[in-house]
Amino acid sequence: MDQSQAPLLDALLDYHRNNRYGFSPPGHRQGAGADDRVLAILGKDPFRNDVLATGGLDDRLSRGRYLARAEELMADAVRADTAFFSTCGSSLSVKAAMLAVAGGDRGGLLVARDSHKSIVAGLIFSGVLPLWITPRWDSQRHFSHPPSPEQVRAAWDQHPDAAGALIVSPSPYGTCADIAAIADVCHKRNKPLIVDEAWGAHLPFHEDLPTWAMDAGADVCVVSVHKMGAGFEQGSVFHLQGNLVDPMRLSSCADLLMTTSPNVMVYAALDGWRRQMVEQGHDLLTAELELAGYLRSCLAELADVMVLEEELLGKEASCDLDTTQVLMDISATGTSGYQAADWLRENCQIDLGLSDHRRILATMSFADDKRTADRLVDAMTRWRVAAREFERPPSIQLPSPAQLQLETVQLPRDAFFAPSELVPAADAVGRIAAEQITPYPPGIPAVVPGERLNDGVIDYLRSGVEAGMTLPDPADPTAQQFRVVA
């Protein structure tokens, strides 16, 4: 296909050239009705380009096929059979994939337990039974790695009637599973593999990055272009190949969840990013990988800062690593990642991609350059001096891997919608959770509705909040009370 095309962007250009005017939403009329105080900050261009997708950019029957053509070009660019655009983020895309594969199937879905909270939301929404695949735990660093092919095979042996399998790769830390081997395990059973590759939109465009899920044989792959690409927030694409998942069913499931008023700017940015990556992506990513190497070497010179790389790879760790995710263990400084993130934001106007009780993460982009990398090195150097005066953070009571793997005793959907009550933490041990509880970032639930709470996880969450952990989803974000099935 002619990858120099950008159908959605070209259609938006024609929309303005033709001086179209709609007696239809959006009501701001390309910014004419927007408050001047809003325009002074946002500018008029976002409003000029906020038009209806159907009955605006395209006609009422979508005869221009702008979106369809853009999706065909995306699939061709990344070697997939089909691509679907979403303006509701990968949170929607992964739910659509789960519904398409396992919706209405009481056999359940094999799901990696280190999945993002959006996957748990998909379990609640769909009523699908999760059959958990235990991730590989690094007890020393309190860190989970994607599951191995052997773990996936064991899960299939235990649950041969499951509708399919879902894993996350790369993880929010950049660690990757052996997708090719896992896909082979699934396909020998004629079952599909879904890969939540939200952090891997850039992977198809450079051979020195971890293997792209479509190239590794996955059936459905979900990517968030806003994370590692150059799309707007909420821009997501899910890709499909093979014959184990019906494309019409996948499209219909997405339609159940999708807004009927998608943002054309999000679509157009996806279209333009695809063209950019086909034409320039290899050179841009080569420069990004070199810059990440430079940044890693500079940060590794800071006292008591461990820039993790080899520690994340190996037989009991991950199969591959996206080195543009610069993960630092700062526990040897006697301070926490929460303290570091807060200090860098307040004193250097630097925001990090992730922080936890012992780590911080800098997510690189091909838009970065030596100037921005040096800004981070300078900020980290200043932080390292200031950290000598930090108060020692409260300790977090870290549970063992066995304690973290809670027992599922009820379907997530049933527990979430069941009559519930708030009980003090001391009374929650042994009760069935009616909510998900997700330390954020990275957004991996410590508690899923339907799981039986234990004292290890409760103490972990309570002490975590005292140390700076954020819990955005439970009824009581302080973890003093827990919502449980009545």
C-alpha positions as CSV (number, residue, x, y, z in Angstrom):
1,M,0.0,0.0,0.0
2,D,1.0,3.6,-0.5
3,Q,2.1,4.5,3.0
4,S,2.6,8.1,2.1
5,Q,-1.1,8.6,2.4
6,A,-2.9,9.9,5.5
7,P,-6.6,9.7,4.6
8,L,-7.9,11.2,7.8
9,L,-5.5,14.1,7.8
10,D,-6.2,14.8,4.2
11,A,-9.9,14.6,4.8
12,L,-9.6,17.1,7.6
13,L,-7.6,19.4,5.3
14,D,-10.4,19.2,2.7
15,Y,-13.0,19.9,5.3
16,H,-11.5,23.3,6.0
17,R,-10.7,24.0,2.3
18,N,-14.3,23.4,1.4
19,N,-15.5,25.7,4.2
20,R,-17.9,23.1,5.6
21,Y,-20.3,24.2,8.3
22,G,-22.4,21.8,10.3
23,F,-25.8,22.4,11.9
24,S,-24.9,19.5,14.1
25,P,-22.7,18.8,17.1
26,P,-20.2,19.9,18.3
27,G,-22.0,23.0,19.5
28,H,-18.9,25.2,19.8
29,R,-19.0,25.5,16.0
30,Q,-15.2,25.2,15.3
31,G,-14.4,27.4,18.3
32,A,-16.8,30.3,17.5
33,G,-18.8,29.6,20.6
34,A,-15.8,28.9,22.9
35,D,-15.1,31.3,25.8
36,D,-12.2,33.6,25.0
37,R,-10.5,32.6,28.3
38,V,-10.5,29.0,27.0
39,L,-9.2,30.0,23.6
40,A,-6.4,32.0,25.3
41,I,-5.1,28.8,26.8
42,L,-6.0,26.0,24.3
43,G,-6.0,28.1,21.1
44,K,-8.6,27.8,18.4
45,D,-7.0,24.9,16.4
46,P,-8.3,22.1,18.7
47,F,-11.8,23.4,18.2
48,R,-11.4,23.9,14.4
49,N,-10.4,20.3,14.1
50,D,-13.1,18.9,16.5
51,V,-15.6,17.8,13.9
52,L,-18.1,14.9,13.6
53,A,-16.5,11.7,12.2
54,T,-19.7,10.7,10.3
55,G,-21.9,13.4,8.9
56,G,-19.0,15.9,9.1
57,L,-15.6,14.7,8.1
58,D,-17.2,11.9,6.1
59,D,-20.7,11.8,4.8
60,R,-23.6,10.1,6.6
61,L,-22.8,6.8,4.9
62,S,-19.0,7.1,5.3
63,R,-18.6,6.8,1.6
64,G,-15.2,8.5,1.7
65,R,-13.9,5.5,3.8
66,Y,-11.4,7.7,5.5
67,L,-11.3,5.8,8.8
68,A,-11.5,2.4,7.0
69,R,-8.6,3.3,4.7
70,A,-6.5,4.6,7.6
71,E,-7.0,1.4,9.5
72,E,-6.1,-0.7,6.4
73,L,-2.9,1.4,6.1
74,M,-2.1,0.8,9.8
75,A,-2.5,-3.0,9.4
76,D,-0.3,-3.0,6.4
77,A,2.4,-1.0,8.1
78,V,2.7,-3.3,11.1
79,R,2.1,-6.6,9.3
80,A,-1.3,-7.4,10.8
81,D,-4.4,-8.6,8.9
82,T,-6.7,-6.0,10.4
83,A,-6.4,-2.9,12.6
84,F,-9.1,-1.1,14.5
85,F,-8.8,2.5,15.9
86,S,-10.0,3.5,19.3
87,T,-10.4,6.9,20.8
88,C,-11.1,5.4,24.3
89,G,-7.6,4.1,24.9
90,S,-6.3,0.5,25.2
91,S,-8.7,0.1,28.2
92,L,-11.5,-0.2,25.7
93,S,-9.5,-2.2,23.2
94,V,-8.5,-4.9,25.6
95,K,-12.1,-5.2,26.8
96,A,-13.3,-5.7,23.3
97,A,-10.7,-8.4,22.7
98,M,-11.7,-10.2,25.9
99,L,-15.4,-10.1,24.9
100,A,-14.6,-11.3,21.4
101,V,-12.6,-14.3,22.7
102,A,-14.4,-15.3,25.9
103,G,-17.6,-13.4,26.1
104,G,-20.5,-15.7,26.8
105,D,-18.0,-18.6,27.3
106,R,-18.2,-20.1,30.7
107,G,-14.9,-21.9,30.1
108,G,-13.2,-18.7,31.3
109,L,-10.0,-16.9,30.1
110,L,-6.4,-17.5,31.1
111,V,-5.2,-14.2,32.4
112,A,-1.8,-13.1,33.7
113,R,-2.3,-11.9,37.2
114,D,0.0,-8.9,36.6
115,S,-2.6,-7.5,34.2
116,H,-3.6,-3.8,34.2
117,K,-6.8,-2.7,36.0
118,S,-8.6,-2.3,32.7
119,I,-8.4,-6.0,32.2
120,V,-10.1,-6.6,35.6
121,A,-12.7,-4.0,34.5
122,G,-13.2,-6.2,31.5
123,L,-13.8,-9.2,33.7
124,I,-16.3,-7.3,35.7
125,F,-18.1,-6.0,32.6
126,S,-18.2,-9.3,30.8
127,G,-18.7,-11.8,33.6
128,V,-15.8,-13.8,32.2
129,L,-14.2,-16.2,34.7
130,P,-10.5,-15.4,35.2
131,L,-8.1,-18.3,35.3
132,W,-5.0,-16.7,36.7
133,I,-1.5,-17.3,35.3
134,T,0.9,-16.6,38.1
135,P,3.6,-14.1,37.0
136,R,7.3,-14.8,37.9
137,W,8.2,-13.0,41.1
138,D,11.5,-11.5,42.1
139,S,11.1,-11.7,45.9
140,Q,14.3,-9.7,46.5
141,R,13.1,-6.7,44.5
142,H,9.4,-7.2,45.0
143,F,8.9,-7.2,41.3
144,S,6.9,-9.3,38.9
145,H,8.0,-10.5,35.4
146,P,5.7,-11.7,32.6
147,P,4.8,-15.4,32.8
148,S,7.0,-17.9,31.0
149,P,5.8,-20.3,28.3
150,E,6.0,-23.1,30.9
151,Q,3.6,-21.3,33.2
152,V,1.2,-20.7,30.4
153,R,1.4,-24.4,29.4
154,A,0.7,-25.4,33.0
155,A,-2.3,-23.1,33.1
156,W,-3.7,-24.8,29.9
157,D,-3.1,-28.2,31.3
158,Q,-5.1,-27.2,34.4
159,H,-7.9,-25.4,32.4
160,P,-8.1,-27.0,28.9
161,D,-11.6,-25.6,28.3
162,A,-10.6,-21.9,28.6
163,A,-11.5,-19.8,25.6
164,G,-8.1,-18.2,25.2
165,A,-5.2,-16.6,27.0
166,L,-4.2,-13.0,27.7
167,I,-0.8,-11.7,28.8
168,V,0.8,-8.3,29.2
169,S,4.0,-7.6,27.3
170,P,5.9,-5.3,27.7
171,S,5.1,-4.7,31.3
172,P,5.0,-1.1,32.5
173,Y,8.7,-1.6,33.4
174,G,9.7,-2.6,29.8
175,T,10.1,-6.3,30.6
176,C,8.8,-8.7,27.9
177,A,7.5,-12.2,27.6
178,D,8.5,-14.9,25.1
179,I,5.4,-14.2,23.0
180,A,6.4,-16.5,20.2
181,A,6.7,-19.5,22.5
182,I,3.5,-18.6,24.4
183,A,1.6,-18.2,21.1
184,D,2.9,-21.7,20.0
185,V,1.6,-23.2,23.3
186,C,-1.8,-21.6,22.7
187,H,-2.0,-22.5,19.0
188,K,-1.2,-26.2,19.7
189,R,-4.6,-26.2,21.5
190,N,-6.2,-24.2,18.7
191,K,-6.8,-21.3,21.2
192,P,-6.1,-17.6,20.6
193,L,-3.6,-15.4,22.4
194,I,-4.4,-11.8,23.3
195,V,-1.4,-9.6,24.1
196,D,-1.9,-6.3,26.0
197,E,1.0,-4.5,24.4
198,A,-0.1,-1.1,25.4
199,W,3.6,-0.1,26.0
200,G,4.7,-1.5,22.7
201,A,3.3,0.7,19.8
202,H,6.9,1.4,18.6
203,L,8.0,-2.2,18.5
204,P,7.1,-3.0,14.9
205,F,9.4,-0.3,13.6
206,H,12.9,-1.3,14.8
207,E,14.7,-4.7,14.9
208,D,16.7,-3.8,18.1
209,L,13.5,-3.4,20.1
210,P,11.7,-6.5,21.6
211,T,9.7,-8.6,19.1
212,W,6.4,-7.2,18.0
213,A,3.4,-9.4,19.1
214,M,2.1,-9.8,15.5
215,D,5.5,-10.9,14.3
216,A,5.6,-13.4,17.3
217,G,2.3,-15.0,16.3
218,A,-0.2,-13.3,18.7
219,D,-3.8,-13.3,17.4
220,V,-4.9,-10.0,18.9
221,C,-2.6,-7.2,20.0
222,V,-3.5,-4.0,21.7
223,V,-1.3,-0.9,21.7
224,S,-1.5,2.6,23.2
225,V,0.0,5.0,20.7
226,H,0.0,7.8,23.2
227,K,2.4,5.9,25.5
228,M,5.4,5.1,23.2
229,G,4.3,6.8,20.0
230,A,3.1,10.3,19.0
231,G,-0.6,10.1,19.3
232,F,-3.0,11.9,21.6
233,E,-4.0,10.5,24.9
234,Q,-6.7,7.9,24.5
235,G,-5.4,6.9,21.0
236,S,-5.2,3.1,20.8
237,V,-5.1,0.5,18.0
238,F,-6.0,-3.2,18.3
239,H,-4.6,-5.5,15.6
240,L,-5.8,-8.9,14.5
241,Q,-4.3,-11.8,12.5
242,G,-5.1,-15.4,11.8
243,N,-8.5,-17.2,11.9
244,L,-8.9,-17.9,15.6
245,V,-10.7,-14.6,16.3
246,D,-13.6,-13.5,14.1
247,P,-12.9,-9.9,12.9
248,M,-16.6,-9.2,12.7
249,R,-17.2,-10.3,16.3
250,L,-14.2,-8.2,17.4
251,S,-15.5,-5.2,15.6
252,S,-19.0,-5.7,17.1
253,C,-17.6,-6.1,20.6
254,A,-15.7,-2.8,20.2
255,D,-18.9,-1.2,19.0
256,L,-20.6,-2.1,22.2
257,L,-18.0,-0.2,24.2
258,M,-17.0,2.6,21.8
259,T,-18.3,6.1,21.9
260,T,-20.6,7.1,19.1
261,S,-18.9,10.5,19.0
262,P,-15.2,9.7,18.5
263,N,-12.7,12.5,18.5
264,V,-11.5,13.0,14.9
265,M,-8.2,14.5,16.1
266,V,-7.3,11.3,18.0
267,Y,-8.0,9.3,14.8
268,A,-6.0,11.7,12.6
269,A,-3.1,11.7,15.0
270,L,-3.0,7.9,14.8
271,D,-3.1,8.1,11.0
272,G,-0.2,10.7,10.9
273,W,1.9,8.8,13.4
274,R,1.7,5.6,11.3
275,R,2.9,7.5,8.2
276,Q,5.7,9.1,10.2
277,M,6.9,5.7,11.6
278,V,6.9,4.0,8.2
279,E,8.8,6.9,6.6
280,Q,11.1,7.9,9.4
281,G,10.6,5.5,12.3
282,H,13.7,3.4,12.0
283,D,16.0,6.5,12.1
284,L,14.0,8.1,14.9
285,L,14.1,4.9,17.0
286,T,17.8,4.3,16.3
287,A,18.5,7.7,17.8
288,E,16.2,7.0,20.7
289,L,17.9,3.8,21.5
290,E,21.3,5.5,21.4
291,L,20.1,8.3,23.6
292,A,18.6,5.8,26.1
293,G,22.0,4.1,26.3
294,Y,23.7,7.5,27.0
295,L,21.1,8.3,29.6
296,R,21.5,4.9,31.3
297,S,25.3,5.3,31.5
298,C,25.0,8.8,33.0
299,L,22.4,7.8,35.6
300,A,24.4,4.7,36.6
301,E,27.2,7.0,37.8
302,L,25.0,8.4,40.5
303,A,25.9,7.0,43.9
304,D,23.6,4.2,45.1
305,V,21.4,4.4,41.9
306,M,21.1,1.0,40.1
307,V,20.0,1.3,36.5
308,L,18.3,-2.0,36.0
309,E,19.0,-4.0,32.8
310,E,20.7,-7.4,33.2
311,E,19.0,-7.8,36.5
312,L,15.7,-8.0,34.6
313,L,16.7,-10.7,32.2
314,G,17.4,-14.4,32.5
315,K,15.9,-17.8,33.0
316,E,13.7,-16.7,36.0
317,A,13.2,-13.2,34.7
318,S,12.0,-11.7,31.5
319,C,12.8,-12.8,27.9
320,D,13.6,-9.3,26.6
321,L,13.7,-5.7,27.6
322,D,12.8,-2.4,26.0
323,T,15.8,-0.3,27.1
324,T,14.0,3.0,26.3
325,Q,12.2,2.4,29.6
326,V,14.9,3.5,32.1
327,L,14.1,1.8,35.4
328,M,16.2,2.8,38.4
329,D,16.3,1.1,41.8
330,I,17.1,3.7,44.4
331,S,16.6,1.7,47.6
332,A,20.3,1.9,48.5
333,T,19.9,5.6,49.0
334,G,17.6,5.0,52.0
335,T,14.8,6.9,50.3
336,S,11.7,5.9,48.3
337,G,10.7,6.3,44.7
338,Y,7.7,8.3,46.0
339,Q,10.0,10.8,47.7
340,A,12.1,11.1,44.6
341,A,9.2,11.6,42.3
342,D,7.7,14.3,44.5
343,W,11.0,16.1,44.9
344,L,11.8,16.1,41.2
345,R,8.3,17.5,40.4
346,E,8.4,20.2,43.1
347,N,12.0,21.3,42.6
348,C,13.0,20.5,39.0
349,Q,9.6,20.5,37.2
350,I,10.3,17.0,36.1
351,D,7.6,14.3,36.0
352,L,8.4,10.6,35.9
353,G,6.6,7.8,34.3
354,L,6.4,5.6,37.4
355,S,7.5,5.5,41.1
356,D,7.1,3.0,43.8
357,H,8.6,2.2,47.2
358,R,12.1,1.6,45.8
359,R,12.1,2.5,42.0
360,I,11.6,5.3,39.6
361,L,11.1,5.0,35.9
362,A,12.0,7.5,33.1
363,T,10.1,6.7,29.9
364,M,12.1,7.8,26.8
365,S,10.5,8.9,23.5
366,F,11.9,9.4,20.0
367,A,11.0,13.1,20.6
368,D,13.6,13.3,23.4
369,D,17.1,14.6,22.6
370,K,20.4,15.2,24.4
371,R,19.0,18.4,25.9
372,T,16.1,16.7,27.6
373,A,18.2,13.7,28.6
374,D,20.8,16.1,30.2
375,R,18.0,17.9,32.0
376,L,17.0,14.6,33.6
377,V,20.6,13.8,34.5
378,D,21.0,17.3,36.1
379,A,17.7,16.9,38.0
380,M,18.7,13.5,39.3
381,T,22.1,14.8,40.3
382,R,20.5,17.6,42.3
383,W,18.0,15.1,43.8
384,R,20.9,12.8,44.9
385,V,22.4,15.6,46.9
386,A,19.1,16.7,48.4
387,A,18.2,13.0,49.3
388,R,20.9,12.9,51.9
389,E,18.6,15.1,54.0
390,F,15.4,13.3,53.4
391,E,13.6,11.6,56.3
392,R,13.7,7.9,56.1
393,P,10.4,6.8,54.5
394,P,8.0,4.6,56.5
395,S,8.6,1.0,55.7
396,I,6.2,-1.0,53.6
397,Q,5.2,-4.4,54.8
398,L,5.9,-6.4,51.7
399,P,4.0,-9.7,51.4
400,S,5.5,-12.9,50.1
401,P,4.6,-14.0,46.5
402,A,2.3,-16.6,48.1
403,Q,0.4,-14.0,50.1
404,L,0.1,-11.7,47.0
405,Q,-1.7,-14.5,45.1
406,L,-5.2,-14.2,46.6
407,E,-7.7,-17.0,46.3
408,T,-10.5,-16.3,43.8
409,V,-13.7,-17.6,45.4
410,Q,-16.3,-15.6,43.4
411,L,-16.6,-14.2,39.8
412,P,-15.3,-10.7,39.7
413,R,-18.6,-9.5,38.2
414,D,-20.7,-11.2,40.9
415,A,-18.6,-9.8,43.7
416,F,-18.5,-6.3,42.3
417,F,-22.3,-6.1,42.0
418,A,-23.2,-8.0,45.1
419,P,-24.6,-6.3,48.2
420,S,-21.5,-4.9,50.0
421,E,-20.4,-3.2,53.2
422,L,-17.4,-1.2,54.3
423,V,-15.5,-2.9,57.2
424,P,-12.4,-1.8,59.1
425,A,-9.1,-3.3,57.9
426,A,-8.9,-5.5,60.9
427,D,-12.2,-7.1,60.1
428,A,-11.6,-7.5,56.4
429,V,-9.2,-10.5,56.7
430,G,-11.0,-13.6,55.2
431,R,-13.8,-11.5,53.6
432,I,-14.4,-11.4,49.9
433,A,-13.4,-8.2,48.2
434,A,-16.2,-6.3,46.4
435,E,-13.8,-3.8,44.8
436,Q,-10.5,-3.7,43.0
437,I,-7.6,-2.0,44.7
438,T,-4.8,-0.8,42.5
439,P,-1.5,0.8,43.5
440,Y,-1.0,3.3,40.8
441,P,1.2,3.5,38.8
442,P,1.7,0.9,37.3
443,G,-2.0,0.1,37.7
444,I,-1.7,-3.6,38.5
445,P,-4.5,-4.6,41.0
446,A,-3.3,-6.0,44.3
447,V,-7.0,-7.0,44.9
448,V,-9.6,-8.1,42.4
449,P,-13.3,-8.4,43.3
450,G,-14.1,-11.9,44.2
451,E,-10.7,-12.6,45.9
452,R,-10.5,-13.5,49.6
453,L,-8.5,-10.8,51.5
454,N,-5.6,-11.8,53.7
455,D,-3.6,-10.0,56.3
456,G,-0.5,-9.8,54.1
457,V,-2.1,-7.8,51.3
458,I,-4.1,-5.6,53.7
459,D,-0.9,-4.7,55.7
460,Y,0.9,-4.1,52.4
461,L,-1.8,-1.6,51.2
462,R,-2.1,0.2,54.6
463,S,1.6,0.6,55.0
464,G,2.0,1.5,51.3
465,V,-0.4,4.4,51.7
466,E,1.5,5.6,54.7
467,A,4.7,5.5,52.6
468,G,3.2,7.4,49.7
469,M,1.4,4.8,47.6
470,T,-1.7,6.0,45.6
471,L,-4.9,3.9,45.5
472,P,-7.3,5.6,43.1
473,D,-10.1,3.1,42.9
474,P,-11.2,1.7,46.3
475,A,-14.0,3.2,48.4
476,D,-11.4,4.2,51.0
477,P,-8.2,5.3,49.3
478,T,-6.5,5.3,52.8
479,A,-6.9,1.5,53.1
480,Q,-8.4,1.9,56.6
481,Q,-11.6,0.3,55.4
482,F,-12.4,-2.2,52.7
483,R,-15.5,-2.8,50.7
484,V,-16.4,-6.5,51.0
485,V,-19.3,-8.7,49.9
486,A,-22.0,-8.4,52.6
